[in-house]
Amino acid sequence: MLAYEKNVYRLLFICIGVFLLFALLADGIAGSAHGFLTLQLHAARLINDYTVVGSSGGALLNAAVMGLLSLGLIKLSGVRLSGPTVAATLTIMGFSLFGKTPLNALPIVLGVFLASRLAHKPFRSYLLMALFGTALGPLVSFIAFESGIGGLGMIILGIVAGAIAGFILPALAMAMLRMHEGFNLYNIGLTCGFFGLFAASVLEGARRDVSITIIWNSEPRLELILLVPLLSLLFIIWGAVSDGRKLGKNLKAMLKLSGRLPSDFMESISPGSALFNAGALGLVGSAYLMLIGADINGPVIGGLLTVMGFATFGKHARNTWPLAVGVILATLLFGKSLTAPGPVLALLFATTLAPLAGEFGPLVGIAAGFVHLLVVERSAAWHGGLDLYNNGFAGGLTATLFVALIQWVKAIKNQ
């Protein structure tokens, strides 16, 4: 293990420790444990805010457990802890506040593992697909707990369905990547959304209700409001100390990168600058949300942690602000509220399209953010909320549209 990896492992374990501490402060040991167990048997489709369903303590404990499982899988598979795996860990922890649990995530991982065996590939080659593929966890929970049948048999059927979904994911992910050519950072979100279309169709055919409902915490506790700013400051300090005097130079070099997949800032620039970048984006995002008076709840914290995670793997200040501006413009133009769940989450997750702005400039980024909001508010209904990375699904569709148009214009100019 490289020296910087040990350093990053320490940082992530401290982050998990903060989650555990805040869980205890919120609901104590007994309350957090009860909330955690409640979440394992609850619906997981978009949007189920676990800080309401399992209380703040239960949701934070669930996120901490999922973080430990993620780091354990990374360590056991022998994959280096770098930009992609840091992004996966923080994303999983974030989405464990509104959809992922050990019970619904592990069957997906099992399915991807079986696919690696069939393909005669080491599991480490498929690890990222397994980690991000847990976005399909709601499929397991739906069959087990929302089908209207119940019983141990349905739990087993849900686990089997999750394993089948995970088994199919690698083949789909490779095809989806070619669609947008690396301009959608949440490629597995597009993959899971595509699979979710078929899964939702089958469930509808079986007369199961996959209509969207929203559970949203509009009165978040202080622990939730302070969580991301505290973690962001920790990342900023950790990154600044790691890079020392080279930090400014490294950050300038990072801002020159487009962010197109794969862009591992920890390897191509430096671990310290990548961690500093993560903290900076997390702090800016938190400040914006507090400024407009948005609810800092489970889904919103999930969005902020995802931004922070991918700030080590594609996102930085120069390629993300145009997307945010585009979402804000669309929100205001169509008379929506900046603090409504859709626009708030779209602003955070639309940064999946950061490579478009990084490669083709801010005007393309603003246009992509504008279109993204309109698409993402429709796309969840298509897969019935079975894909937790709905913005990755919408982002993949948006990226494909823009890449096709840009390439068409270039081809015309070159004639």
N, C-alpha and C positions, 0 to 999 in steps of 0.2 A: 504493500500500500504506500502510495506517495505521501510525502509529508503534508501537502496541502489537503489531501483527502481526510486525514485525521483531524485537521483543523475544521473542515466543513462538517464532518460527522459530529464534532463537539458542538458546533453552532446549532445544528438541527436537533440534537438531543436537548440542548438548552431550550430551544423553541418548544419542543414537546413537553419539557418540564414546566414551561410557562402555561401551556394549555392545562396541564394537570393542576397547577397551583390555582389558576383562575376557576377551574371546575370546583375545587374544594372551597374556595372563597364564595362561590355562587350558591352551592347547594350542599356542601359538606360531603363526606364519604358516602353515607347511606343514600342521600338524595341523588347524588351523581350516579351511583351504581344502579339505582332503581330506574333513573332516566335512560341510562345506557341500555339496560335490558329491555325497556319499553321500545326503544328504537329498533332493536333487532327484529321485532315482530310487527313493525308498522309499515305502512305504504311508503314508497320511496320516490314515486314519480314526481316530475316537476309540477308545482313547486311545493315541497313539504319542508317548511322551516323547522329543523330539528330543535332549535332553541325554544320553540313553542311545544312541540310534541313531547320531547324528552327533557325539557327544561334546559337552561343554559349549562348547568353542570353536566347533565347527561350528554348533551351535544359536544361539549368540549372534551369530555372523557372519550367519547366515540372517535373524535378527530385525533386525539393523542394515541389511542390504540391503533388506528389506521396508519398513523405516521410511523409507529414502531414496526408494524407489519411491512410497510413499504421499505424501510431501511433494512429490515431483516432479509427481504427478498433480494434487494440489491447486493447485500453482503454475501449471501449464500450463493447467488448466481455468478459471483466474481466480476460483476460489472463495475467499472470505475465510477466513483461519485463525482459527476461533473455537471455541466449545464443541463442536459436532458434529464438526468436522474434527480437533480435538485428540483427541476420544474415539475417532474412527476410527483415527488414527495409532497411539495407544498400544495400542488393542485389536489391531490388526494385528500390531504388534511382539510383543505378548504371545502371540498365537496362532501366531506363527511359531516359537515354542519347542515347539509340539506340533501341527503340522498344515499350516500354510501355507508355501508356497515360491513363488518367482517363477514356476516352471514350472507349478504348478497354479492360481495366482491370476490370472495375466494373461489366460488364456482367458475367465474369468468377466468380467473388466473389458472385454474385447473384445466380449463378447455384450451387455453393458449399453450400450456405446458404439453398437453397431449398432441397438439398440432406440431409442436417442435419435435416431438418424438417421431411422429409419422414422417416428417420431412427430413429426419436424420440430422437435425440442427441442434446445437447446444441451446439450452433455454435462455442463456444470456443474449443470444441473437434476437430473441423474441420478447425480452423482458419489458421493454418500453411499451410494446403492444399490450402486454398483460397488465401493466400498471395503469396505463391510460384507458384500456379497454373496460376497466371497472365502471366506466360511464354507463354500461348496460346493466348495472346492478338492479335498477328498478324492474327489469324483466323478471328476475328471480323473485323479488318481493311481491310483484303483482300476481304471479301465478300462485305463490304460497299463501298470500294473505288478502288479496283483493279479488280473487276469482269468484268469491261467493260460495265456495264449496268447503274449504277448510280441511283440517285434519293433517296428520303426519304424511299421508300419501301426497298431498298437494305440495308440502314442503319439499319432499324428495323430488317431485316432478319439477318444481321450480329450480332446484339445484341442477338437475339434469338439463333443463332448458338453458340455464346459464352456462353450463359446460359446453353445450352445443354451440351457443353463440360465441364463446371464447375460441372454440375450435375453428370457426369460420373466419374470425376476425383477420388473421394474418393475410389471407388471400385477398380479402376486400381492401385492407389498408394499402396494399401495394398498388392496387388499381386506382384507388381514390387519390393517391399522391400524384399520379400522372395527370389527373384531371386539372388540378390547380397549379401543378409544377412547383410546389413548395412555397406558394404565396399565402397559404393558410397554415398558421402555426399549429392549430388544433386539428391536425389531419385525422386523428382517431375520432374526433367529434363528428366529422363528416362521415366517416366509416360507420360509426354507431348509429347515426341518424338514418343512413341508407338502409342498414339492417333493420332498424326500428320501424321503418315504413312497412316492411314485410311482416314483422312480428305483430305490429298493431293491426294489420289487415287480417291476419290469422285469428287474432283474439276477437276482433269485431265479427268475423265470420262465425266464431263460436259463441256469439251473442254475449260477449263480455264488454262492459262499459269502459272505454278508454278515454272518456272525455276529461278535459283538463280542469283541475281545481287548484286553488291557491291557498296555502297556509302561510301567513306572512306576519312576522313579529313587528308590530308597529310601536312597541314600547320596550326597546332593548335595554338590558341592564348595563350598568357602568362597566362591568368586566368586558362586555362585548365591544363597547365603544373604544376602550383603551387598548384592546388587544393588538390590533395591527399597528397603530402608532408606536407602541412599545417595541414590537418585533422589528419594525422598520428602523428605529433608532439603533437597535442592537446590530442589525445588518450594516448600517452605515458606519458605526464605530468599528465593527469587526473588519469590514472591508478596508477602511482607512488605515487601520493599524497594520493589516496584512500587506498593503501596497506601499505604505510610507510615502516617500517623496515621488514615487513613480505614478501615484494615483491620477494626478491631473493629465499627464501624458497618455496614460492608458485609457482614460475616459474619452479623450479627444479621438483616439484611434478607434474606439468602440463606436462613436457616433458616426463614423464614416462607413460603417457596415450597413448593408441593407436589411439584414435580419432574415433573409430567405433561408428556408430549411436546407441543410442543417447549419445553424450558426451557433456554435458552442462558445460563448464569450469567455467561459472559464479557461478553455484551452487555447483559443485563438488570441485572446488578450491577456487576461490574468484572473485568477480566482478572486483576488481582492477587489478589483474594479467591478467585476460581475456582481459580487455581493453588495457593494456600495450602490450600484445601479438598482439592484432589487429594493434596497431600503429606501432609496430616493423616490422611486416610482410608487412604492407603498405609502410613503408619507404624503406625496402630492395627491394621490388618489383619495386618501383619508381626509386631507384638508378640503378637497373639492366637495366631498360628500357632506362633511360637516357644514361647509359654507352654504349649501343649498338646503340643508335641513333634512337630508335623506335618513332613512332608518338604517342604522348599522347593525344588521341582524345576521343570521346564519348565511343566507344566500349572498348577501353583500360582502361579508367577510370572505366567503369562498371566492368571489370575484377578485377581491384585493389580493388574496394569497396567490391566486393563479397569475395575476399580473406580476407579482413579485417573483414567482417561480420562473416564469418565462422571461424575466429580465436578465436571467443568466443564459437564455437560449433564444434570443431573437429580438427582444423588445428593448428600446431605450427611448429617451426623451424625444429625439428627432423624428423617429418613425411612428410614435404613438399619438402625439398631440393632434395630427390631422384627422385621425379616426374619431377621436373624442369630439372635435369641432364638428365633424360631419353628423354625428349622432345628435349633438345639441341642436344643430340647425334643423334637422328633420323633426326633432321633438317640438321645437317652437313653431315651425312652419305648419305642422299638422295639429296644432292646438293641444298637444299632450303636456302632461306635467313632468317637469324634470325630476321630481321625486317619486314618480310612480314606479312600480317594480320593473316594468318592461324597459323604459329608458335608462334607469339606473344600472341594471344588469347589462344592457346592451352597450352602454358607454364603457364599462369595464372590460367586457369580453370582446367587443369589436376590435380591440387591439390585437386580436388574432390575425388581423389583416395588416399588421405593421410592415411586413415585407413589401406590400404594394406601395406604401408611402416611401419606404426606404429606397426602393428600386426606381420608381417612376415619378417621385416628387409629391409634395404636399397636396396639390390640387387633386391628383388621383386619389390620395388618401382621404381627403374630405369627401369626395364623391362616393368612395367605397363605404365610408362610415354612414353617410346619408342613406344609401341603398340598404346597408346591413340592417339598420333599425326596422325598416319596412319589411324585410324578409323574415327577420327573427321573430317578429310578433305574429307571424303566420305559421312558421315551420314547426313549432312545438306540437300543434294540433295534428300535424301529419303523422308523427310517430307516437302520438298519445303520451308524450312526456317520458317515454321509455329511454331516451338518450339524454342523460344529464348534461352533456356538452351540446346543448341545443345551439348555442352561439357558434360552436365549431362547425356544426352542420350548416347553419345559415352562412357562416363565413366561408366555408368551402364552396358553396353555391355562388356566393358573391365574387369570390376570387376567380372562379372559373369563368364567370361572365366577363370580368374586367380583363383577364389574361387573354381570352379569345378576341375581344375587341381590340386590345392593344396590338396583338400579333397581326390581326387583320389589317389594321392601319399601317403597320410597319411593312407588311407585304405589298400593300398598294404603293407606298412611297418608294419601294425598291424596284418596282417594275420599270 
